[in-house]
Amino acid sequence: MTPFLVVEDLTKTFGGLRAVDHCSLEVREGTITGLIGPNGAGKTTLFNLLTGFHRPDGGRARFRGDDITGLPPHTIFRRGICRTFQIPREFKDLSVLENLMVVPPDQAGERLWVPWLLPGRVRRDEARLRDRALSVLEQVGLARLAGEPAWTLSGGQKKLLELARTLMAEPALLMLDEPGAGVNPTQMKELTRYIRWLAAERGVTILLIEHDMDLVMAICNPVIVLSEGRPLAEGPPEIIRQDPRVLSAYLGARHA
């Protein structure tokens, strides 16, 4: 497997705090890579740098060999990188189904002249997207809620909705920021199954931040441990869970 995402010496400082400190790591194609670490380790800041929500102070990131350092979020999205957030950002007043249908870029109806001159094309495009969105909702177990306003969903259901929306974009790299947070045990099983399915059946490379070690140890290989803004350890989950440096980083954070 060749490096899919390469991070080289990436740095980000906020005032006097260096959140990401000369961070270098690689994510290989076809893997489900876990990114873990104590609170304040720089995990979400790293995600924000890689997806264009922050500009780095130094270093660079390459995706599929192309430099994506400092590109805006919409450009990175079009390159095939999608992400979720710790707090879901659904369109609250749209239905669950509509939340999926608005995701794919370059839809025919987005062009001002097309609905007037080619209404049949717009209808065919919408019908195709609707069928695809319903199929995705079926896969994540939300099909029965397709017509409900998104704001009525539970926290766990909104997490599943976010995952479903990313699939509509057909990402090559999916970055999940704490997908298990606020998810009940039943939904966690659905979430785990869905992430595995994305990697195995859809060929999506996945990088995920997660504090639920059961989830990380069940589906991630390798696991990268971030501490104080840079990688501390990397390896298979069974090795990482026994690494004394990792245990020290977590215990140190808890007793700081």
GUMAR-390500 format. One record per residue (C-alpha): residue number from 1; residue in one letter; x, y, z. Coordinates in steps of 0.05 Angstrom, whole numbers, plus 32768, in hexadecimal, padded with zeros to 4 digits. Layout:
BEGIN
<rec><resi>NUM</resi><resn>A</resn><u>X</u><v>Y</v><w>Z</w></rec>
...
***
This chain:
BEGIN
<rec><resi>1</resi><resn>M</resn><u>8000</u><v>8000</v><w>8000</w></rec>
<rec><resi>2</resi><resn>T</resn><u>801A</u><v>8045</v><w>7FED</w></rec>
<rec><resi>3</resi><resn>P</resn><u>8010</u><v>8084</v><w>8017</w></rec>
<rec><resi>4</resi><resn>F</resn><u>7FCD</u><v>80A3</v><w>8007</w></rec>
<rec><resi>5</resi><resn>L</resn><u>7FD2</u><v>80DF</v><w>8035</w></rec>
<rec><resi>6</resi><resn>V</resn><u>8017</u><v>80F9</v><w>8049</w></rec>
<rec><resi>7</resi><resn>V</resn><u>801F</u><v>812D</v><w>8080</w></rec>
<rec><resi>8</resi><resn>E</resn><u>8064</u><v>814C</v><w>8085</w></rec>
<rec><resi>9</resi><resn>D</resn><u>807A</u><v>8179</v><w>80BF</w></rec>
<rec><resi>10</resi><resn>L</resn><u>8035</u><v>819A</v><w>80C5</w></rec>
<rec><resi>11</resi><resn>T</resn><u>8032</u><v>81D0</v><w>80FA</w></rec>
<rec><resi>12</resi><resn>K</resn><u>7FFA</u><v>81FD</v><w>8115</w></rec>
<rec><resi>13</resi><resn>T</resn><u>7FFF</u><v>822F</v><w>814E</w></rec>
<rec><resi>14</resi><resn>F</resn><u>7FC7</u><v>8255</v><w>8170</w></rec>
<rec><resi>15</resi><resn>G</resn><u>7FE4</u><v>828F</v><w>8197</w></rec>
<rec><resi>16</resi><resn>G</resn><u>8017</u><v>826E</v><w>81C5</w></rec>
<rec><resi>17</resi><resn>L</resn><u>7FFB</u><v>8228</v><w>81BD</w></rec>
<rec><resi>18</resi><resn>R</resn><u>8019</u><v>81FA</v><w>8189</w></rec>
<rec><resi>19</resi><resn>A</resn><u>7FDE</u><v>81CB</v><w>817B</w></rec>
<rec><resi>20</resi><resn>V</resn><u>8001</u><v>81A4</v><w>8143</w></rec>
<rec><resi>21</resi><resn>D</resn><u>804C</u><v>81A0</v><w>814B</w></rec>
<rec><resi>22</resi><resn>H</resn><u>8075</u><v>818B</v><w>810D</w></rec>
<rec><resi>23</resi><resn>C</resn><u>8046</u><v>8150</v><w>8102</w></rec>
<rec><resi>24</resi><resn>S</resn><u>8058</u><v>811B</v><w>80CE</w></rec>
<rec><resi>25</resi><resn>L</resn><u>802F</u><v>80DD</v><w>80BF</w></rec>
<rec><resi>26</resi><resn>E</resn><u>8014</u><v>80B3</v><w>8086</w></rec>
<rec><resi>27</resi><resn>V</resn><u>7FD0</u><v>8093</v><w>8078</w></rec>
<rec><resi>28</resi><resn>R</resn><u>7FD2</u><v>8059</v><w>8048</w></rec>
<rec><resi>29</resi><resn>E</resn><u>7F9D</u><v>804A</v><w>8015</w></rec>
<rec><resi>30</resi><resn>G</resn><u>7F69</u><v>8017</v><w>8029</w></rec>
<rec><resi>31</resi><resn>T</resn><u>7F74</u><v>801C</v><w>8074</w></rec>
<rec><resi>32</resi><resn>I</resn><u>7F48</u><v>8031</v><w>80AE</w></rec>
<rec><resi>33</resi><resn>T</resn><u>7F7B</u><v>805A</v><w>80D5</w></rec>
<rec><resi>34</resi><resn>G</resn><u>7F6C</u><v>806F</v><w>811C</w></rec>
<rec><resi>35</resi><resn>L</resn><u>7F86</u><v>80B1</v><w>8137</w></rec>
<rec><resi>36</resi><resn>I</resn><u>7F84</u><v>80B2</v><w>8183</w></rec>
<rec><resi>37</resi><resn>G</resn><u>7FA2</u><v>80DA</v><w>81BB</w></rec>
<rec><resi>38</resi><resn>P</resn><u>7F91</u><v>80FF</v><w>81FB</w></rec>
<rec><resi>39</resi><resn>N</resn><u>7F66</u><v>813E</v><w>81FA</w></rec>
<rec><resi>40</resi><resn>G</resn><u>7F8D</u><v>8178</v><w>81DE</w></rec>
<rec><resi>41</resi><resn>A</resn><u>7FBC</u><v>814C</v><w>81B5</w></rec>
<rec><resi>42</resi><resn>G</resn><u>7FAC</u><v>8171</v><w>8175</w></rec>
<rec><resi>43</resi><resn>K</resn><u>7F81</u><v>813D</v><w>8152</w></rec>
<rec><resi>44</resi><resn>T</resn><u>7F47</u><v>816A</v><w>813B</w></rec>
<rec><resi>45</resi><resn>T</resn><u>7F77</u><v>81A3</v><w>812A</w></rec>
<rec><resi>46</resi><resn>L</resn><u>7F9C</u><v>8173</v><w>80FD</w></rec>
<rec><resi>47</resi><resn>F</resn><u>7F5A</u><v>8160</v><w>80DB</w></rec>
<rec><resi>48</resi><resn>N</resn><u>7F4B</u><v>81AA</v><w>80D2</w></rec>
<rec><resi>49</resi><resn>L</resn><u>7F8E</u><v>81B6</v><w>80B1</w></rec>
<rec><resi>50</resi><resn>L</resn><u>7F85</u><v>817B</v><w>8082</w></rec>
<rec><resi>51</resi><resn>T</resn><u>7F40</u><v>8190</v><w>806D</w></rec>
<rec><resi>52</resi><resn>G</resn><u>7F4D</u><v>81DA</v><w>8063</w></rec>
<rec><resi>53</resi><resn>F</resn><u>7F2A</u><v>81F6</v><w>80A0</w></rec>
<rec><resi>54</resi><resn>H</resn><u>7F6D</u><v>8210</v><w>80BB</w></rec>
<rec><resi>55</resi><resn>R</resn><u>7FAB</u><v>8225</v><w>8096</w></rec>
<rec><resi>56</resi><resn>P</resn><u>7FEC</u><v>8207</v><w>80B0</w></rec>
<rec><resi>57</resi><resn>D</resn><u>8026</u><v>8231</v><w>80C8</w></rec>
<rec><resi>58</resi><resn>G</resn><u>8057</u><v>8200</v><w>80A9</w></rec>
<rec><resi>59</resi><resn>G</resn><u>805E</u><v>81BD</v><w>8089</w></rec>
<rec><resi>60</resi><resn>R</resn><u>8033</u><v>819E</v><w>8053</w></rec>
<rec><resi>61</resi><resn>A</resn><u>8001</u><v>8168</v><w>8043</w></rec>
<rec><resi>62</resi><resn>R</resn><u>7FFD</u><v>813E</v><w>8003</w></rec>
<rec><resi>63</resi><resn>F</resn><u>7FC1</u><v>8115</v><w>7FED</w></rec>
<rec><resi>64</resi><resn>R</resn><u>7FCA</u><v>80E3</v><w>7FB4</w></rec>
<rec><resi>65</resi><resn>G</resn><u>800C</u><v>8106</v><w>7FA6</w></rec>
<rec><resi>66</resi><resn>D</resn><u>7FED</u><v>814C</v><w>7F9F</w></rec>
<rec><resi>67</resi><resn>D</resn><u>7FFD</u><v>8184</v><w>7FD0</w></rec>
<rec><resi>68</resi><resn>I</resn><u>7FBD</u><v>8199</v><w>7FF4</w></rec>
<rec><resi>69</resi><resn>T</resn><u>7FDD</u><v>81C6</v><w>8027</w></rec>
<rec><resi>70</resi><resn>G</resn><u>7FB3</u><v>8203</v><w>8036</w></rec>
<rec><resi>71</resi><resn>L</resn><u>7F7E</u><v>81F5</v><w>8001</w></rec>
<rec><resi>72</resi><resn>P</resn><u>7F37</u><v>820B</v><w>8014</w></rec>
<rec><resi>73</resi><resn>P</resn><u>7F05</u><v>81D7</v><w>802D</w></rec>
<rec><resi>74</resi><resn>H</resn><u>7EDB</u><v>81D4</v><w>7FED</w></rec>
<rec><resi>75</resi><resn>T</resn><u>7F19</u><v>81C6</v><w>7FC3</w></rec>
<rec><resi>76</resi><resn>I</resn><u>7F30</u><v>818F</v><w>7FF1</w></rec>
<rec><resi>77</resi><resn>F</resn><u>7EEA</u><v>8172</v><w>7FF1</w></rec>
<rec><resi>78</resi><resn>R</resn><u>7EEC</u><v>816F</v><w>7FA5</w></rec>
<rec><resi>79</resi><resn>R</resn><u>7F2E</u><v>814B</v><w>7FA8</w></rec>
<rec><resi>80</resi><resn>G</resn><u>7F0B</u><v>8112</v><w>7FCB</w></rec>
<rec><resi>81</resi><resn>I</resn><u>7F15</u><v>8120</v><w>8016</w></rec>
<rec><resi>82</resi><resn>C</resn><u>7ED7</u><v>8124</v><w>8041</w></rec>
<rec><resi>83</resi><resn>R</resn><u>7ED1</u><v>812C</v><w>808C</w></rec>
<rec><resi>84</resi><resn>T</resn><u>7E9F</u><v>812A</v><w>80C4</w></rec>
<rec><resi>85</resi><resn>F</resn><u>7E9E</u><v>8155</v><w>8103</w></rec>
<rec><resi>86</resi><resn>Q</resn><u>7E99</u><v>8146</v><w>814D</w></rec>
<rec><resi>87</resi><resn>I</resn><u>7E57</u><v>816B</v><w>814E</w></rec>
<rec><resi>88</resi><resn>P</resn><u>7E2C</u><v>8158</v><w>8111</w></rec>
<rec><resi>89</resi><resn>R</resn><u>7E1E</u><v>8192</v><w>80E1</w></rec>
<rec><resi>90</resi><resn>E</resn><u>7DDF</u><v>817B</v><w>80BF</w></rec>
<rec><resi>91</resi><resn>F</resn><u>7DAE</u><v>81AA</v><w>809A</w></rec>
<rec><resi>92</resi><resn>K</resn><u>7D7B</u><v>81AA</v><w>80D1</w></rec>
<rec><resi>93</resi><resn>D</resn><u>7D3E</u><v>81C0</v><w>80AA</w></rec>
<rec><resi>94</resi><resn>L</resn><u>7D49</u><v>8191</v><w>8070</w></rec>
<rec><resi>95</resi><resn>S</resn><u>7D31</u><v>814A</v><w>8071</w></rec>
<rec><resi>96</resi><resn>V</resn><u>7D62</u><v>8111</v><w>807D</w></rec>
<rec><resi>97</resi><resn>L</resn><u>7D5D</u><v>80FF</v><w>8034</w></rec>
<rec><resi>98</resi><resn>E</resn><u>7D68</u><v>8147</v><w>801D</w></rec>
<rec><resi>99</resi><resn>N</resn><u>7DA6</u><v>814B</v><w>8049</w></rec>
<rec><resi>100</resi><resn>L</resn><u>7DC5</u><v>8116</v><w>801C</w></rec>
<rec><resi>101</resi><resn>M</resn><u>7DAC</u><v>812F</v><w>7FDA</w></rec>
<rec><resi>102</resi><resn>V</resn><u>7DCD</u><v>8174</v><w>7FE1</w></rec>
<rec><resi>103</resi><resn>V</resn><u>7E13</u><v>8156</v><w>7FEA</w></rec>
<rec><resi>104</resi><resn>P</resn><u>7E2A</u><v>8142</v><w>7FA4</w></rec>
<rec><resi>105</resi><resn>P</resn><u>7E4B</u><v>817C</v><w>7F7F</w></rec>
<rec><resi>106</resi><resn>D</resn><u>7E3C</u><v>8194</v><w>7F38</w></rec>
<rec><resi>107</resi><resn>Q</resn><u>7DF3</u><v>8181</v><w>7F38</w></rec>
<rec><resi>108</resi><resn>A</resn><u>7DCC</u><v>8196</v><w>7EF9</w></rec>
<rec><resi>109</resi><resn>G</resn><u>7D9A</u><v>81BF</v><w>7F20</w></rec>
<rec><resi>110</resi><resn>E</resn><u>7DD1</u><v>81EB</v><w>7F3E</w></rec>
<rec><resi>111</resi><resn>R</resn><u>7DDA</u><v>820F</v><w>7EFC</w></rec>
<rec><resi>112</resi><resn>L</resn><u>7DA9</u><v>8248</v><w>7EF3</w></rec>
<rec><resi>113</resi><resn>W</resn><u>7D98</u><v>8239</v><w>7EAA</w></rec>
<rec><resi>114</resi><resn>V</resn><u>7D92</u><v>81ED</v><w>7EAD</w></rec>
<rec><resi>115</resi><resn>P</resn><u>7D4E</u><v>81E8</v><w>7ED1</w></rec>
<rec><resi>116</resi><resn>W</resn><u>7D30</u><v>8218</v><w>7E9E</w></rec>
<rec><resi>117</resi><resn>L</resn><u>7D4D</u><v>81F9</v><w>7E5F</w></rec>
<rec><resi>118</resi><resn>L</resn><u>7D57</u><v>81B0</v><w>7E74</w></rec>
<rec><resi>119</resi><resn>P</resn><u>7D23</u><v>81A0</v><w>7EAA</w></rec>
<rec><resi>120</resi><resn>G</resn><u>7D23</u><v>8157</v><w>7E97</w></rec>
<rec><resi>121</resi><resn>R</resn><u>7D6D</u><v>8152</v><w>7EA6</w></rec>
<rec><resi>122</resi><resn>V</resn><u>7D62</u><v>8170</v><w>7EEA</w></rec>
<rec><resi>123</resi><resn>R</resn><u>7D2A</u><v>813F</v><w>7EFA</w></rec>
<rec><resi>124</resi><resn>R</resn><u>7D54</u><v>8104</v><w>7EE4</w></rec>
<rec><resi>125</resi><resn>D</resn><u>7D8F</u><v>811D</v><w>7F0E</w></rec>
<rec><resi>126</resi><resn>E</resn><u>7D64</u><v>8126</v><w>7F4C</w></rec>
<rec><resi>127</resi><resn>A</resn><u>7D44</u><v>80E1</v><w>7F43</w></rec>
<rec><resi>128</resi><resn>R</resn><u>7D89</u><v>80C1</v><w>7F3E</w></rec>
<rec><resi>129</resi><resn>L</resn><u>7DA2</u><v>80E5</v><w>7F7C</w></rec>
<rec><resi>130</resi><resn>R</resn><u>7D63</u><v>80D4</v><w>7FA2</w></rec>
<rec><resi>131</resi><resn>D</resn><u>7D6B</u><v>8089</v><w>7F93</w></rec>
<rec><resi>132</resi><resn>R</resn><u>7DB4</u><v>808C</v><w>7FA7</w></rec>
<rec><resi>133</resi><resn>A</resn><u>7DA5</u><v>80B2</v><w>7FE7</w></rec>
<rec><resi>134</resi><resn>L</resn><u>7D6E</u><v>8080</v><w>7FFB</w></rec>
<rec><resi>135</resi><resn>S</resn><u>7D9F</u><v>8047</v><w>7FEF</w></rec>
<rec><resi>136</resi><resn>V</resn><u>7DD3</u><v>8068</v><w>801C</w></rec>
<rec><resi>137</resi><resn>L</resn><u>7D9F</u><v>8075</v><w>8052</w></rec>
<rec><resi>138</resi><resn>E</resn><u>7D8B</u><v>802C</v><w>804F</w></rec>
<rec><resi>139</resi><resn>Q</resn><u>7DD4</u><v>8018</v><w>8059</w></rec>
<rec><resi>140</resi><resn>V</resn><u>7DDA</u><v>8042</v><w>8099</w></rec>
<rec><resi>141</resi><resn>G</resn><u>7D96</u><v>8030</v><w>80B5</w></rec>
<rec><resi>142</resi><resn>L</resn><u>7D75</u><v>8074</v><w>80AB</w></rec>
<rec><resi>143</resi><resn>A</resn><u>7D47</u><v>8064</v><w>8070</w></rec>
<rec><resi>144</resi><resn>R</resn><u>7D08</u><v>8065</v><w>809C</w></rec>
<rec><resi>145</resi><resn>L</resn><u>7D19</u><v>80AD</v><w>80B0</w></rec>
<rec><resi>146</resi><resn>A</resn><u>7D26</u><v>80C6</v><w>8069</w></rec>
<rec><resi>147</resi><resn>G</resn><u>7CEC</u><v>80F8</v><w>806B</w></rec>
<rec><resi>148</resi><resn>E</resn><u>7CF7</u><v>8112</v><w>80B1</w></rec>
<rec><resi>149</resi><resn>P</resn><u>7D18</u><v>8156</v><w>80BF</w></rec>
<rec><resi>150</resi><resn>A</resn><u>7D61</u><v>814B</v><w>80D1</w></rec>
<rec><resi>151</resi><resn>W</resn><u>7D59</u><v>8172</v><w>8113</w></rec>
<rec><resi>152</resi><resn>T</resn><u>7D2C</u><v>813B</v><w>812E</w></rec>
<rec><resi>153</resi><resn>L</resn><u>7D63</u><v>8106</v><w>812D</w></rec>
<rec><resi>154</resi><resn>S</resn><u>7D86</u><v>80EF</v><w>816B</w></rec>
<rec><resi>155</resi><resn>G</resn><u>7DD0</u><v>80FE</v><w>8175</w></rec>
<rec><resi>156</resi><resn>G</resn><u>7DE4</u><v>80B9</v><w>815E</w></rec>
<rec><resi>157</resi><resn>Q</resn><u>7DB7</u><v>80BC</v><w>8121</w></rec>
<rec><resi>158</resi><resn>K</resn><u>7DD6</u><v>80FF</v><w>810E</w></rec>
<rec><resi>159</resi><resn>K</resn><u>7E1A</u><v>80DD</v><w>810F</w></rec>
<rec><resi>160</resi><resn>L</resn><u>7E01</u><v>80A8</v><w>80DF</w></rec>
<rec><resi>161</resi><resn>L</resn><u>7DE2</u><v>80DF</v><w>80B4</w></rec>
<rec><resi>162</resi><resn>E</resn><u>7E26</u><v>8101</v><w>80B0</w></rec>
<rec><resi>163</resi><resn>L</resn><u>7E46</u><v>80C0</v><w>8099</w></rec>
<rec><resi>164</resi><resn>A</resn><u>7E10</u><v>80B6</v><w>8066</w></rec>
<rec><resi>165</resi><resn>R</resn><u>7E1B</u><v>80FC</v><w>804B</w></rec>
<rec><resi>166</resi><resn>T</resn><u>7E65</u><v>80EF</v><w>8041</w></rec>
<rec><resi>167</resi><resn>L</resn><u>7E56</u><v>80B1</v><w>8018</w></rec>
<rec><resi>168</resi><resn>M</resn><u>7E2C</u><v>80DB</v><w>7FE8</w></rec>
<rec><resi>169</resi><resn>A</resn><u>7E6D</u><v>8101</v><w>7FD8</w></rec>
<rec><resi>170</resi><resn>E</resn><u>7E90</u><v>80BF</v><w>7FC6</w></rec>
<rec><resi>171</resi><resn>P</resn><u>7ECF</u><v>80D0</v><w>7FED</w></rec>
<rec><resi>172</resi><resn>A</resn><u>7F13</u><v>80AF</v><w>7FE3</w></rec>
<rec><resi>173</resi><resn>L</resn><u>7F28</u><v>80C3</v><w>802A</w></rec>
<rec><resi>174</resi><resn>L</resn><u>7EF5</u><v>80C9</v><w>8062</w></rec>
<rec><resi>175</resi><resn>M</resn><u>7F0A</u><v>80ED</v><w>80A1</w></rec>
<rec><resi>176</resi><resn>L</resn><u>7EDE</u><v>80DF</v><w>80DD</w></rec>
<rec><resi>177</resi><resn>D</resn><u>7EE3</u><v>810B</v><w>811B</w></rec>
<rec><resi>178</resi><resn>E</resn><u>7EC9</u><v>80E2</v><w>8157</w></rec>
<rec><resi>179</resi><resn>P</resn><u>7E92</u><v>80BC</v><w>8132</w></rec>
<rec><resi>180</resi><resn>G</resn><u>7E82</u><v>8094</v><w>8170</w></rec>
<rec><resi>181</resi><resn>A</resn><u>7E75</u><v>80CF</v><w>819E</w></rec>
<rec><resi>182</resi><resn>G</resn><u>7E2E</u><v>80D1</v><w>81B8</w></rec>
<rec><resi>183</resi><resn>V</resn><u>7E1B</u><v>8090</v><w>8195</w></rec>
<rec><resi>184</resi><resn>N</resn><u>7DF6</u><v>805B</v><w>81BC</w></rec>
<rec><resi>185</resi><resn>P</resn><u>7E0D</u><v>8011</v><w>81BA</w></rec>
<rec><resi>186</resi><resn>T</resn><u>7DDB</u><v>7FFD</v><w>8185</w></rec>
<rec><resi>187</resi><resn>Q</resn><u>7DEE</u><v>8036</v><w>8158</w></rec>
<rec><resi>188</resi><resn>M</resn><u>7E38</u><v>8029</v><w>8166</w></rec>
<rec><resi>189</resi><resn>K</resn><u>7E2F</u><v>7FE4</v><w>8147</w></rec>
<rec><resi>190</resi><resn>E</resn><u>7E10</u><v>8003</v><w>8109</w></rec>
<rec><resi>191</resi><resn>L</resn><u>7E48</u><v>8037</v><w>8107</w></rec>
<rec><resi>192</resi><resn>T</resn><u>7E7E</u><v>8002</v><w>810C</w></rec>
<rec><resi>193</resi><resn>R</resn><u>7E5E</u><v>7FD8</v><w>80D7</w></rec>
<rec><resi>194</resi><resn>Y</resn><u>7E56</u><v>8013</v><w>80A9</w></rec>
<rec><resi>195</resi><resn>I</resn><u>7E9F</u><v>802A</v><w>80B0</w></rec>
<rec><resi>196</resi><resn>R</resn><u>7EB7</u><v>7FE4</v><w>80A1</w></rec>
<rec><resi>197</resi><resn>W</resn><u>7E88</u><v>7FE0</v><w>8065</w></rec>
<rec><resi>198</resi><resn>L</resn><u>7EA2</u><v>8022</v><w>804A</w></rec>
<rec><resi>199</resi><resn>A</resn><u>7EEA</u><v>800A</v><w>804B</w></rec>
<rec><resi>200</resi><resn>A</resn><u>7EDD</u><v>7FC3</v><w>8033</w></rec>
<rec><resi>201</resi><resn>E</resn><u>7EA6</u><v>7FCC</v><w>8000</w></rec>
<rec><resi>202</resi><resn>R</resn><u>7EAE</u><v>8014</v><w>7FE9</w></rec>
<rec><resi>203</resi><resn>G</resn><u>7EFA</u><v>8018</v><w>7FED</w></rec>
<rec><resi>204</resi><resn>V</resn><u>7EF9</u><v>8057</v><w>8018</w></rec>
<rec><resi>205</resi><resn>T</resn><u>7F38</u><v>8066</v><w>803F</w></rec>
<rec><resi>206</resi><resn>I</resn><u>7F26</u><v>807D</v><w>8085</w></rec>
<rec><resi>207</resi><resn>L</resn><u>7F4A</u><v>80A7</v><w>80B9</w></rec>
<rec><resi>208</resi><resn>L</resn><u>7F24</u><v>80AE</v><w>80FA</w></rec>
<rec><resi>209</resi><resn>I</resn><u>7F2C</u><v>80D2</v><w>813C</w></rec>
<rec><resi>210</resi><resn>E</resn><u>7F0B</u><v>80AC</v><w>8174</w></rec>
<rec><resi>211</resi><resn>H</resn><u>7F0D</u><v>80A8</v><w>81C0</w></rec>
<rec><resi>212</resi><resn>D</resn><u>7EE6</u><v>8067</v><w>81C3</w></rec>
<rec><resi>213</resi><resn>M</resn><u>7F20</u><v>8035</v><w>81C6</w></rec>
<rec><resi>214</resi><resn>D</resn><u>7EF2</u><v>7FFA</v><w>81BB</w></rec>
<rec><resi>215</resi><resn>L</resn><u>7EDF</u><v>8017</v><w>8177</w></rec>
<rec><resi>216</resi><resn>V</resn><u>7F27</u><v>8028</v><w>8166</w></rec>
<rec><resi>217</resi><resn>M</resn><u>7F42</u><v>7FE4</v><w>8179</w></rec>
<rec><resi>218</resi><resn>A</resn><u>7F0A</u><v>7FC1</v><w>8154</w></rec>
<rec><resi>219</resi><resn>I</resn><u>7F10</u><v>7FE2</v><w>8110</w></rec>
<rec><resi>220</resi><resn>C</resn><u>7F52</u><v>8009</v><w>810A</w></rec>
<rec><resi>221</resi><resn>N</resn><u>7F95</u><v>7FF2</v><w>80F1</w></rec>
<rec><resi>222</resi><resn>P</resn><u>7FC3</u><v>8016</v><w>80F7</w></rec>
<rec><resi>223</resi><resn>V</resn><u>7FB8</u><v>8044</v><w>8132</w></rec>
<rec><resi>224</resi><resn>I</resn><u>7FDE</u><v>8085</v><w>8138</w></rec>
<rec><resi>225</resi><resn>V</resn><u>7FE5</u><v>80A5</v><w>817C</w></rec>
<rec><resi>226</resi><resn>L</resn><u>7FEC</u><v>80F1</v><w>817E</w></rec>
<rec><resi>227</resi><resn>S</resn><u>8008</u><v>8114</v><w>81BA</w></rec>
<rec><resi>228</resi><resn>E</resn><u>8019</u><v>815E</v><w>81C1</w></rec>
<rec><resi>229</resi><resn>G</resn><u>800C</u><v>816A</v><w>8177</w></rec>
<rec><resi>230</resi><resn>R</resn><u>8038</u><v>8133</v><w>815A</w></rec>
<rec><resi>231</resi><resn>P</resn><u>8037</u><v>80E7</v><w>8151</w></rec>
<rec><resi>232</resi><resn>L</resn><u>804E</u><v>80C0</v><w>818E</w></rec>
<rec><resi>233</resi><resn>A</resn><u>8043</u><v>8079</v><w>8175</w></rec>
<rec><resi>234</resi><resn>E</resn><u>8026</u><v>8052</v><w>813A</w></rec>
<rec><resi>235</resi><resn>G</resn><u>8015</u><v>800A</v><w>8130</w></rec>
<rec><resi>236</resi><resn>P</resn><u>7FE1</u><v>7FD3</v><w>8135</w></rec>
<rec><resi>237</resi><resn>P</resn><u>7FAD</u><v>7FDD</v><w>816C</w></rec>
<rec><resi>238</resi><resn>E</resn><u>7FC6</u><v>7FA3</v><w>8196</w></rec>
<rec><resi>239</resi><resn>I</resn><u>800B</u><v>7FC2</v><w>8198</w></rec>
<rec><resi>240</resi><resn>I</resn><u>7FF3</u><v>8009</v><w>81A5</w></rec>
<rec><resi>241</resi><resn>R</resn><u>7FC8</u><v>7FF5</v><w>81E0</w></rec>
<rec><resi>242</resi><resn>Q</resn><u>8006</u><v>7FDA</v><w>8204</w></rec>
<rec><resi>243</resi><resn>D</resn><u>8037</u><v>8011</v><w>81F1</w></rec>
<rec><resi>244</resi><resn>P</resn><u>8051</u><v>8031</v><w>8232</w></rec>
<rec><resi>245</resi><resn>R</resn><u>805A</u><v>8074</v><w>820F</w></rec>
<rec><resi>246</resi><resn>V</resn><u>8010</u><v>8074</v><w>81FC</w></rec>
<rec><resi>247</resi><resn>L</resn><u>7FFB</u><v>8061</v><w>8242</w></rec>
<rec><resi>248</resi><resn>S</resn><u>8027</u><v>8098</v><w>825F</w></rec>
<rec><resi>249</resi><resn>A</resn><u>800A</u><v>80CD</v><w>8230</w></rec>
<rec><resi>250</resi><resn>Y</resn><u>7FC3</u><v>80BC</v><w>8243</w></rec>
<rec><resi>251</resi><resn>L</resn><u>7FD1</u><v>80B6</v><w>828E</w></rec>
<rec><resi>252</resi><resn>G</resn><u>7FFA</u><v>80F6</v><w>828C</w></rec>
<rec><resi>253</resi><resn>A</resn><u>7FC0</u><v>811B</v><w>826C</w></rec>
<rec><resi>254</resi><resn>R</resn><u>7F90</u><v>8101</v><w>829F</w></rec>
<rec><resi>255</resi><resn>H</resn><u>7FBA</u><v>8117</v><w>82DA</w></rec>
<rec><resi>256</resi><resn>A</resn><u>7FD3</u><v>8159</v><w>82BE</w></rec>
***
